[in-house]
Amino acid sequence: MTSNDAAERAILVGAPPVDMPQETVDEHLEELARLAGTAGADVRGVVIQRLRTPSAATYIGKGKVERLARMLHEHEATLAIFDEELSPAQGANLEAALGIRALDRTELILDIFALRARTSESKLQVELAQLQYMRTRLKRMWTHLSREGGGIGARGPGEQQIETDRRLIDRRLARLRHKLDHIARARVTQRRARSEQFKVALAGYTNAGKSSILRGLSGTEVFVEDRLFATVDSATRVCDLDGPGPILLTDTVGFIRKLPHHLVASFRATMEELSEADLLLHVIDASSPNWEAQRDAVEAVLAEVGAADRPVLHVFNKIDRLTHEEERALRERAVAAARPHVLTSVLEEGGLDPLREALQAAMRARLETVRVSLPAGDGARLAEAYREGEVLERAYEEGRVVILARVPAGVIGRWRESGLTVEQADAA
């Protein structure tokens, strides 16, 4: 599917285990419907079959395949979307039996990422994931690759078209990896340049409100839409929270249940922002009845990208959608989880204040309180103290400025290297 496929009509297919609660089945299919809507499809119906073991040939049973075919015909549907990942053989057999395209959840998410990617880096990452996924399937959509790289005419006698396509895909994969490696090296250089700054990264289930929080804290324009995977591009903003220095706040790609492995691998360089952060803000949609399952899905991806050991603050967002009773119950569940947390709303006045206060406290915790005497004309270091930390006291003594300040260890090191006497002190 592409952005031009607004008229696509789809039937959703769920094949949950026989012991899965109906409420969970409904939640999964509702999410699949929202994903289909994000991709531009009009959902016309749903087919469900509880399975003990999926069919090796068509995932669902023969009778359900026949019923699905009838529904597709009745609704003039052009697409069947399965909530589970289909093997190459299952996908091919289903398309042969149904006479239309059969997509699985993985391919649908990959399509959405391709539709939503805006930066050159995210476009390369999505294409890499798509090619890796499609390489074992080699659907007819990839035959156009023969026009790239001079593949046609270079084939040996009797070589199969599928072998030509695979070779072309491998060449493209190599070029994409080379480009992304170059971008990744540039990212490392950027991170080194800002190593002393307090780095905070937003993580969370898709549509939990990460981009809205980034916009609310930074006061800058960030694309926001009430839709799954409204944006898949990372964004970093400098946020001045009226505390001890500014923070660098980075919004990363949203997560989802069964996030495709190829996407996680392709976006690994971008997700390194999570493992390098001084603090992770795990944004949770407080209005979702299954926020605990969404939390667990995010934590699984964080572990996969090496960010499980980072300090985490749970940010329960969208509390404006809760009744007083629901908010009280949420607070009890959050306290029971025994993890640092705040409750926020980007819509209510002052709704982000608890988060601002928590960030200010986190910044202060990493600073050291010192007393230093500066020459009266040393405006550069005085400005550095205000910019990078928090000046608590300031006094003038015999042509010098004596300050009591909370500042990062890196600033203290530079001051001492320059010959200044820096004494540890207690905050006033």
ZATI-367547 format. One record per residue (C-alpha): x, y, z. Coordinates in pm, whole numbers, plus 50000, padded with zeros to 5 digits. Each point is the difference from the previous one (the first is absolute). Layout:
<pts>
+-------+-------+-------+
!    px !    py !    pz !
+-------+-------+-------+
!     X !     Y !     Z !
...
+-------+-------+-------+
</pts>
This chain:
<pts>
+-------+-------+-------+
!    px !    py !    pz !
+-------+-------+-------+
! 50000 ! 50000 ! 50000 !
! 50104 ! 50359 ! 49950 !
! 49858 ! 50338 ! 50083 !
! 49804 ! 49982 ! 49674 !
! 49810 ! 49694 ! 50113 !
! 49730 ! 50183 ! 50196 !
! 49735 ! 49789 ! 49825 !
! 50151 ! 49668 ! 50113 !
! 49732 ! 49781 ! 50159 !
! 50127 ! 49748 ! 50252 !
! 49882 ! 49700 ! 50199 !
! 50189 ! 49938 ! 50323 !
! 50091 ! 49648 ! 50105 !
! 50073 ! 49904 ! 50359 !
! 50122 ! 49654 ! 50096 !
! 50055 ! 50014 ! 50379 !
! 50085 ! 49701 ! 50218 !
! 49698 ! 49817 ! 50140 !
! 50083 ! 50111 ! 50357 !
! 50034 ! 50373 ! 49929 !
! 49734 ! 50206 ! 50184 !
! 49740 ! 50154 ! 49769 !
! 50077 ! 50345 ! 50136 !
! 50362 ! 49963 ! 49888 !
! 49891 ! 49872 ! 49659 !
! 49778 ! 50305 ! 49957 !
! 50282 ! 50236 ! 50103 !
! 50242 ! 49843 ! 49751 !
! 49754 ! 50024 ! 49712 !
! 49906 ! 50357 ! 50093 !
! 50368 ! 50090 ! 49985 !
! 50035 ! 49822 ! 49665 !
! 49704 ! 50201 ! 49869 !
! 50165 ! 50324 ! 50110 !
! 50322 ! 49895 ! 49828 !
! 49805 ! 49926 ! 49682 !
! 49838 ! 50343 ! 50023 !
! 50338 ! 50167 ! 50040 !
! 50116 ! 49823 ! 49683 !
! 49696 ! 50126 ! 49810 !
! 49772 ! 49695 ! 50001 !
! 49624 ! 49990 ! 50061 !
! 49925 ! 49701 ! 50222 !
! 49684 ! 49821 ! 49880 !
! 49993 ! 49694 ! 50223 !
! 50177 ! 49758 ! 50234 !
! 50057 ! 49625 ! 49993 !
! 50112 ! 49821 ! 50317 !
! 50108 ! 49643 ! 50053 !
! 50142 ! 49878 ! 50329 !
! 50284 ! 49758 ! 49937 !
! 50188 ! 49738 ! 50194 !
! 50255 ! 49975 ! 49722 !
! 50017 ! 50219 ! 49686 !
! 49967 ! 49827 ! 49664 !
! 50341 ! 49963 ! 49834 !
! 49838 ! 50070 ! 49662 !
! 49764 ! 50294 ! 50066 !
! 50032 ! 50083 ! 50374 !
! 49620 ! 49978 ! 50042 !
! 49799 ! 49690 ! 49911 !
! 49861 ! 49915 ! 49657 !
! 49642 ! 50082 ! 50102 !
! 50101 ! 50343 ! 50128 !
! 50191 ! 50068 ! 49679 !
! 49680 ! 49929 ! 49806 !
! 49797 ! 50225 ! 50232 !
! 50263 ! 50274 ! 49965 !
! 49979 ! 49972 ! 49621 !
! 49620 ! 50045 ! 50015 !
! 50032 ! 50306 ! 50225 !
! 50259 ! 50154 ! 49771 !
! 49764 ! 49954 ! 49706 !
! 49695 ! 50131 ! 50188 !
! 50179 ! 50317 ! 50110 !
! 50196 ! 50040 ! 49675 !
! 50311 ! 50004 ! 50217 !
! 50344 ! 50025 ! 49848 !
! 50205 ! 49895 ! 50298 !
! 50013 ! 49745 ! 50283 !
! 50204 ! 50106 ! 50303 !
! 50112 ! 49737 ! 50251 !
! 50089 ! 50091 ! 50359 !
! 50278 ! 49741 ! 50008 !
! 50313 ! 49968 ! 49787 !
! 49955 ! 49770 ! 49702 !
! 50274 ! 49781 ! 49863 !
! 50091 ! 50048 ! 49631 !
! 49816 ! 49676 ! 49914 !
! 49688 ! 50097 ! 50197 !
! 49987 ! 50341 ! 49833 !
! 50037 ! 49851 ! 49653 !
! 49738 ! 49731 ! 50063 !
! 49751 ! 50250 ! 50140 !
! 50039 ! 50236 ! 49706 !
! 49949 ! 49709 ! 49760 !
! 49686 ! 49888 ! 50185 !
! 49854 ! 50347 ! 50052 !
! 50099 ! 50165 ! 49676 !
! 50105 ! 50319 ! 50182 !
! 50295 ! 50120 ! 50207 !
! 50050 ! 49856 ! 50347 !
! 50201 ! 50219 ! 50236 !
! 50113 ! 49914 ! 50350 !
! 50048 ! 50234 ! 50295 !
! 50372 ! 50037 ! 49934 !
! 49956 ! 50107 ! 49639 !
! 49724 ! 50241 ! 50102 !
! 50222 ! 50171 ! 50258 !
! 50288 ! 50018 ! 49752 !
! 49764 ! 50166 ! 49753 !
! 49893 ! 50257 ! 50259 !
! 50361 ! 50081 ! 50081 !
! 50071 ! 50048 ! 49629 !
! 49698 ! 50231 ! 49977 !
! 50093 ! 50205 ! 50306 !
! 50378 ! 50028 ! 49967 !
! 50105 ! 50357 ! 49924 !
! 50374 ! 50029 ! 50065 !
! 50257 ! 49846 ! 49769 !
! 50130 ! 49780 ! 50284 !
! 49660 ! 49855 ! 50091 !
! 49923 ! 49936 ! 49632 !
! 50324 ! 49803 ! 49966 !
! 49924 ! 49807 ! 50320 !
! 49650 ! 49909 ! 49886 !
! 50118 ! 49892 ! 49656 !
! 50265 ! 49779 ! 50160 !
! 49736 ! 49833 ! 50219 !
! 49762 ! 49951 ! 49706 !
! 50267 ! 49844 ! 49781 !
! 50113 ! 49764 ! 50275 !
! 49641 ! 49892 ! 50058 !
! 49917 ! 49962 ! 49632 !
! 50324 ! 49824 ! 49903 !
! 49863 ! 49658 ! 50097 !
! 49665 ! 50075 ! 49836 !
! 50101 ! 50177 ! 49678 !
! 49650 ! 50111 ! 49912 !
! 49928 ! 50134 ! 49656 !
! 50026 ! 50356 ! 50131 !
! 50378 ! 49960 ! 49998 !
! 50038 ! 49914 ! 49630 !
! 50059 ! 50370 ! 49930 !
! 50340 ! 49961 ! 50168 !
! 50128 ! 49840 ! 49681 !
! 50008 ! 50350 ! 49854 !
! 50254 ! 50105 ! 50263 !
! 50366 ! 49911 ! 49989 !
! 50001 ! 49844 ! 49653 !
! 49859 ! 49664 ! 50108 !
! 49824 ! 49920 ! 49673 !
! 50244 ! 49893 ! 49735 !
! 50254 ! 49891 ! 50260 !
! 49828 ! 49671 ! 50076 !
! 50167 ! 49676 ! 49904 !
! 49826 ! 49736 ! 49788 !
! 49718 ! 49831 ! 50188 !
! 50022 ! 50222 ! 50308 !
! 49666 ! 50030 ! 50177 !
! 49831 ! 50339 ! 50036 !
! 49975 ! 49949 ! 50374 !
! 50380 ! 49970 ! 50018 !
! 50037 ! 50323 ! 49807 !
! 49758 ! 50177 ! 50234 !
! 50179 ! 49866 ! 50307 !
! 50337 ! 50119 ! 49870 !
! 49857 ! 50347 ! 49929 !
! 49849 ! 50018 ! 50346 !
! 50332 ! 49897 ! 50158 !
! 50178 ! 50278 ! 49810 !
! 49747 ! 50254 ! 50117 !
! 50026 ! 49872 ! 50358 !
! 50377 ! 50046 ! 49991 !
! 49963 ! 50359 ! 49875 !
! 49740 ! 50079 ! 50268 !
! 50217 ! 49858 ! 50279 !
! 50298 ! 50204 ! 49877 !
! 49795 ! 50323 ! 50006 !
! 49855 ! 49925 ! 50342 !
! 50345 ! 49916 ! 50141 !
! 50117 ! 50344 ! 49887 !
! 49702 ! 50164 ! 50173 !
! 50061 ! 49793 ! 50314 !
! 50362 ! 50122 ! 50018 !
! 49876 ! 50359 ! 49974 !
! 49758 ! 49929 ! 50287 !
! 50288 ! 49881 ! 50218 !
! 50185 ! 50325 ! 49932 !
! 49689 ! 50201 ! 50090 !
! 49954 ! 49809 ! 50326 !
! 50362 ! 50066 ! 50099 !
! 49951 ! 50372 ! 49943 !
! 49707 ! 50007 ! 50242 !
! 50133 ! 49748 ! 50252 !
! 49979 ! 50247 ! 50289 !
! 49640 ! 50098 ! 49936 !
! 49715 ! 49833 ! 50186 !
! 49847 ! 49768 ! 49740 !
! 49642 ! 49879 ! 50033 !
! 49830 ! 49765 ! 49756 !
! 49631 ! 49935 ! 49951 !
! 49891 ! 49641 ! 49949 !
! 49655 ! 49849 ! 49995 !
! 49725 ! 49816 ! 49822 !
! 49889 ! 50165 ! 49679 !
! 49747 ! 50281 ! 50050 !
! 50073 ! 50029 ! 50372 !
! 50068 ! 50372 ! 49953 !
! 50381 ! 50020 ! 49978 !
! 50003 ! 50263 ! 49725 !
! 49742 ! 50210 ! 50187 !
! 50221 ! 49995 ! 50309 !
! 50304 ! 50098 ! 49793 !
! 49806 ! 50292 ! 49856 !
! 49863 ! 50100 ! 50341 !
! 50339 ! 50000 ! 50174 !
! 50202 ! 50157 ! 49719 !
! 49746 ! 50254 ! 49876 !
! 50097 ! 49913 ! 49642 !
! 49797 ! 49866 ! 49713 !
! 49985 ! 49621 ! 49984 !
! 49763 ! 49803 ! 49779 !
! 49720 ! 49853 ! 50214 !
! 49702 ! 49791 ! 49888 !
! 49764 ! 49764 ! 50182 !
! 50098 ! 49699 ! 49793 !
! 50222 ! 49694 ! 50043 !
! 50350 ! 50077 ! 49875 !
! 49908 ! 50359 ! 49907 !
! 50374 ! 50053 ! 49962 !
! 50292 ! 49758 ! 49992 !
! 50277 ! 50261 ! 49992 !
! 50210 ! 50078 ! 50306 !
! 50025 ! 50362 ! 50113 !
! 50220 ! 50175 ! 50257 !
! 49920 ! 50333 ! 50163 !
! 50174 ! 50215 ! 50261 !
! 49764 ! 50060 ! 50293 !
! 50049 ! 50275 ! 50257 !
! 49802 ! 49893 ! 50305 !
! 50096 ! 50297 ! 50222 !
! 50224 ! 49767 ! 50191 !
! 50371 ! 49920 ! 50021 !
! 50083 ! 50028 ! 49631 !
! 49821 ! 49882 ! 49688 !
! 49936 ! 49639 ! 49901 !
! 50020 ! 49825 ! 49665 !
! 49669 ! 49821 ! 49947 !
! 49977 ! 49740 ! 49723 !
! 49681 ! 49841 ! 49870 !
! 50058 ! 49652 ! 49857 !
! 49783 ! 49776 ! 49785 !
! 49694 ! 49858 ! 50173 !
! 49982 ! 49632 ! 50090 !
! 49717 ! 49754 ! 49957 !
! 49910 ! 49642 ! 50080 !
! 50202 ! 49766 ! 49779 !
! 50211 ! 50280 ! 49851 !
! 50166 ! 49841 ! 49694 !
! 50351 ! 49877 ! 50077 !
! 50133 ! 50142 ! 49672 !
! 49881 ! 50347 ! 50104 !
! 50167 ! 49976 ! 50340 !
! 50325 ! 49896 ! 49829 !
! 49978 ! 50272 ! 49734 !
! 49923 ! 50274 ! 50253 !
! 50268 ! 49882 ! 50244 !
! 50226 ! 50302 ! 49935 !
! 49710 ! 50235 ! 50071 !
! 49899 ! 49802 ! 50307 !
! 50351 ! 50035 ! 50140 !
! 49874 ! 50337 ! 50123 !
! 49808 ! 49795 ! 50258 !
! 50303 ! 49810 ! 50129 !
! 50206 ! 50323 ! 50012 !
! 49740 ! 50204 ! 50187 !
! 50053 ! 50112 ! 50360 !
! 49628 ! 49946 ! 50059 !
! 49723 ! 49821 ! 49811 !
! 49647 ! 50135 ! 50010 !
! 49778 ! 49699 ! 49937 !
! 49677 ! 50163 ! 49886 !
! 49690 ! 49791 ! 50073 !
! 49647 ! 50068 ! 49876 !
! 49815 ! 50015 ! 50331 !
! 49664 ! 49988 ! 49819 !
! 50074 ! 49657 ! 49850 !
! 49840 ! 49716 ! 50199 !
! 50292 ! 49773 ! 49908 !
! 50284 ! 50242 ! 50076 !
! 50184 ! 49732 ! 50198 !
! 50025 ! 49774 ! 49693 !
! 50117 ! 50299 ! 49794 !
! 50257 ! 50083 ! 50269 !
! 50133 ! 49644 ! 49987 !
! 50024 ! 50013 ! 49618 !
! 50208 ! 50317 ! 50020 !
! 50226 ! 49857 ! 50268 !
! 50066 ! 49695 ! 49783 !
! 50123 ! 50222 ! 49715 !
! 50208 ! 50211 ! 50239 !
! 50173 ! 49683 ! 50115 !
! 50057 ! 49895 ! 49639 !
! 50178 ! 50327 ! 49914 !
! 50213 ! 49999 ! 50316 !
! 49816 ! 50272 ! 50192 !
! 49851 ! 49791 ! 50280 !
! 50256 ! 50127 ! 50253 !
! 49926 ! 50370 ! 49948 !
! 49830 ! 50198 ! 50280 !
! 49629 ! 50016 ! 49912 !
! 49717 ! 50231 ! 50098 !
! 49651 ! 49877 ! 49911 !
! 49792 ! 50285 ! 49859 !
! 49628 ! 49917 ! 50014 !
! 49864 ! 50232 ! 49733 !
! 49645 ! 50096 ! 49893 !
! 49861 ! 50005 ! 50354 !
! 49752 ! 50263 ! 49876 !
! 49808 ! 49708 ! 49849 !
! 49949 ! 49833 ! 50338 !
! 49724 ! 50044 ! 50253 !
! 50102 ! 50079 ! 50358 !
! 49934 ! 49640 ! 50095 !
! 50208 ! 49868 ! 49710 !
! 50285 ! 50237 ! 50087 !
! 49998 ! 49883 ! 50361 !
! 50013 ! 49636 ! 49888 !
! 50285 ! 50082 ! 49762 !
! 50200 ! 50163 ! 50278 !
! 49953 ! 49689 ! 50214 !
! 50118 ! 49772 ! 49717 !
! 50297 ! 50227 ! 49928 !
! 50103 ! 50002 ! 50367 !
! 49963 ! 49621 ! 50014 !
! 50242 ! 49971 ! 49705 !
! 50264 ! 50162 ! 50227 !
! 50159 ! 50204 ! 49722 !
! 50061 ! 50376 ! 49982 !
! 49707 ! 50162 ! 49823 !
! 49808 ! 50320 ! 49930 !
! 49655 ! 50066 ! 49856 !
! 49972 ! 50252 ! 49717 !
! 49768 ! 50161 ! 49748 !
! 50106 ! 50215 ! 49706 !
! 49649 ! 50146 ! 49976 !
! 49941 ! 50121 ! 50355 !
! 50162 ! 50320 ! 50123 !
! 50299 ! 49904 ! 50212 !
! 49958 ! 49639 ! 49892 !
! 50373 ! 49963 ! 49929 !
! 50116 ! 50166 ! 50321 !
! 50053 ! 49669 ! 50187 !
! 50226 ! 49884 ! 49719 !
! 50193 ! 50328 ! 49995 !
! 50057 ! 49972 ! 50376 !
! 50115 ! 49640 ! 49968 !
! 50246 ! 50096 ! 49724 !
! 50134 ! 50289 ! 50206 !
! 50055 ! 49764 ! 50294 !
! 50175 ! 49748 ! 49772 !
! 50229 ! 50271 ! 49865 !
! 50088 ! 50125 ! 50349 !
! 50080 ! 49645 ! 50113 !
! 50283 ! 49975 ! 49744 !
! 50154 ! 50336 ! 50090 !
! 50263 ! 50074 ! 50264 !
! 49974 ! 50298 ! 50231 !
! 50323 ! 50200 ! 50010 !
! 50133 ! 50339 ! 50103 !
! 50237 ! 50177 ! 49764 !
! 50161 ! 50343 ! 49986 !
! 50017 ! 50154 ! 49653 !
! 50178 ! 50314 ! 49880 !
! 49744 ! 50279 ! 49973 !
! 50064 ! 50023 ! 49627 !
! 49958 ! 49627 ! 49933 !
! 49655 ! 50032 ! 49848 !
! 50044 ! 49684 ! 49789 !
! 50026 ! 49763 ! 50299 !
! 49725 ! 50183 ! 50185 !
! 49774 ! 49960 ! 49697 !
! 50098 ! 49632 ! 49981 !
! 49888 ! 49950 ! 50359 !
! 49660 ! 50149 ! 49922 !
! 49969 ! 49817 ! 49666 !
! 50114 ! 49653 ! 50106 !
! 49881 ! 49999 ! 50359 !
! 49835 ! 50205 ! 50270 !
! 50153 ! 50291 ! 50192 !
! 49874 ! 49995 ! 50360 !
! 50198 ! 50292 ! 50146 !
! 50209 ! 50281 ! 49856 !
! 50216 ! 50250 ! 50189 !
! 50279 ! 50249 ! 49924 !
! 50324 ! 49990 ! 50201 !
! 50302 ! 50219 ! 49922 !
! 49961 ! 50005 ! 49623 !
! 49882 ! 49642 ! 49970 !
! 49665 ! 49827 ! 49965 !
! 49940 ! 49714 ! 50241 !
! 49719 ! 49766 ! 49900 !
! 49833 ! 49700 ! 50154 !
! 49872 ! 49791 ! 49711 !
! 49875 ! 49662 ! 49893 !
! 50189 ! 49901 ! 49683 !
! 50088 ! 49682 ! 49806 !
! 50323 ! 49813 ! 50073 !
! 50136 ! 50095 ! 49658 !
! 49973 ! 50370 ! 50079 !
! 50176 ! 49949 ! 50334 !
! 50279 ! 49813 ! 49823 !
! 50056 ! 50281 ! 49751 !
! 50005 ! 50261 ! 50276 !
! 50262 ! 49807 ! 50197 !
! 50211 ! 49944 ! 49689 !
! 50001 ! 50376 ! 49944 !
! 50146 ! 50055 ! 50348 !
! 49686 ! 50103 ! 50189 !
! 49953 ! 49877 ! 50355 !
! 49675 ! 49810 ! 50018 !
! 49873 ! 49887 ! 50342 !
! 49725 ! 49750 ! 50069 !
! 49714 ! 50161 ! 50188 !
! 49654 ! 49933 ! 50136 !
! 49700 ! 50151 ! 49825 !
! 49845 ! 50293 ! 50178 !
+-------+-------+-------+
</pts>
